Amino acid sequence: MPSVYCESCGFKSEIKKGKPMPKKCQYCDSKGTVKPVKTAQDLLDEVSRLK
């Protein structure tokens, strides 16, 4: 299951595969702050693009 977190409060949760990204945080109710958690591969890809 993909993991997501809230940039506002830091709340982490998982969403079922195939479900859309939540529009607001389930904990603090902030809109537009829920982002996918970066995996190790995402970070490596990001660093390799900087060179």
Backbone bond lengths (Angstrom), bond angles and torsions (degrees), N, CA, C in turn:
res aa  C-N    CA-C-N  psi(-1)  N-CA   C-N-CA  omega(-1)  CA-C   N-CA-C  phi
1 M - - - 1.448 - - 1.525 109.61 -
2 P 1.312 116.53 136.20 1.463 119.44 177.48 1.535 111.53 -68.98
3 S 1.321 115.60 141.07 1.461 120.90 178.04 1.518 110.03 -99.50
4 V 1.330 116.15 145.40 1.460 122.68 177.20 1.526 108.55 -133.11
5 Y 1.326 115.97 158.12 1.460 120.65 176.87 1.514 109.84 -141.29
6 C 1.322 115.81 159.52 1.460 122.58 178.56 1.523 108.31 -96.87
7 E 1.322 117.44 125.54 1.459 121.27 178.32 1.528 111.71 -69.48
8 S 1.303 117.51 -20.60 1.453 121.96 -177.24 1.535 112.18 -80.90
9 C 1.337 117.14 -53.05 1.461 120.30 -175.15 1.521 114.19 -110.56
10 G 1.346 117.44 -13.63 1.453 120.67 178.87 1.520 114.49 87.42
11 F 1.333 118.28 4.60 1.458 122.07 179.67 1.529 110.06 -63.47
12 K 1.341 116.62 131.09 1.462 121.82 179.25 1.515 109.51 -111.83
13 S 1.328 115.90 142.51 1.456 120.83 176.75 1.520 108.85 -152.79
14 E 1.308 115.77 172.76 1.453 121.57 177.79 1.522 108.77 -118.46
15 I 1.338 114.97 145.27 1.461 119.69 176.13 1.521 108.28 -115.34
16 K 1.304 115.91 148.79 1.457 120.32 179.65 1.520 109.59 -68.29
17 K 1.322 115.63 143.82 1.459 121.06 179.84 1.528 109.65 -59.89
18 G 1.319 116.71 133.03 1.451 121.60 -179.37 1.519 113.91 93.67
19 K 1.328 117.53 -12.88 1.465 121.42 178.11 1.525 108.95 -84.15
20 P 1.320 118.34 148.26 1.472 120.29 178.91 1.527 111.76 -71.99
21 M 1.334 115.31 158.57 1.456 122.06 177.31 1.532 108.34 -64.78
22 P 1.337 118.08 132.55 1.472 119.87 178.47 1.532 111.26 -60.63
23 K 1.315 117.40 143.28 1.461 121.83 179.62 1.526 112.30 -82.48
24 K 1.342 116.10 -22.20 1.464 119.46 179.03 1.520 109.73 -142.36
25 C 1.329 115.66 158.38 1.457 122.62 -179.41 1.524 109.96 -68.59
26 Q 1.334 115.15 137.02 1.462 120.55 178.76 1.523 111.56 -72.32
27 Y 1.332 117.41 -21.90 1.465 121.51 -175.18 1.528 112.47 -94.98
28 C 1.362 116.58 -54.88 1.476 119.10 -174.50 1.529 113.05 -101.83
29 D 1.341 117.66 -5.29 1.463 123.46 176.16 1.539 113.76 68.32
30 S 1.343 118.11 18.21 1.468 121.50 176.89 1.525 109.26 -74.61
31 K 1.309 116.59 137.02 1.458 121.26 -179.28 1.526 110.87 -93.36
32 G 1.341 116.04 138.25 1.456 122.01 175.47 1.517 115.47 76.20
33 T 1.325 118.37 14.03 1.468 120.52 -177.72 1.523 112.84 -107.49
34 V 1.332 118.58 -3.08 1.459 121.80 -178.22 1.524 109.16 -84.70
35 K 1.337 116.34 122.84 1.465 123.18 -177.45 1.520 109.11 -129.32
36 P 1.346 117.72 154.59 1.462 119.27 175.96 1.528 110.80 -71.26
37 V 1.322 116.18 146.17 1.459 121.81 176.21 1.525 107.57 -74.53
38 K 1.328 116.74 132.75 1.460 120.38 179.38 1.519 109.73 -76.07
39 T 1.322 115.66 135.01 1.455 121.20 176.13 1.526 108.88 -86.26
40 A 1.310 116.11 170.08 1.465 120.90 177.33 1.528 109.98 -59.72
41 Q 1.321 117.32 -39.43 1.464 120.45 179.86 1.517 111.07 -66.29
42 D 1.328 118.11 -37.69 1.466 121.42 176.57 1.527 110.56 -59.78
43 L 1.328 116.71 -43.72 1.466 121.12 179.82 1.527 111.68 -65.32
44 L 1.346 116.78 -41.99 1.461 120.05 178.12 1.533 111.41 -63.37
45 D 1.321 116.89 -41.50 1.461 121.25 178.23 1.521 110.95 -63.07
46 E 1.327 116.83 -40.51 1.457 121.93 -179.94 1.534 110.84 -64.57
47 V 1.319 117.10 -43.31 1.462 121.69 -179.96 1.525 110.66 -67.00
48 S 1.326 116.84 -39.62 1.468 119.65 -178.16 1.526 111.18 -67.57
49 R 1.325 118.06 -26.72 1.470 121.11 177.99 1.525 112.10 -76.39
50 L 1.329 117.62 -19.31 1.468 121.05 -179.01 1.524 112.39 -74.75
51 K 1.307 117.75 -24.35 1.467 120.53 -176.72 1.490 113.02 -74.59
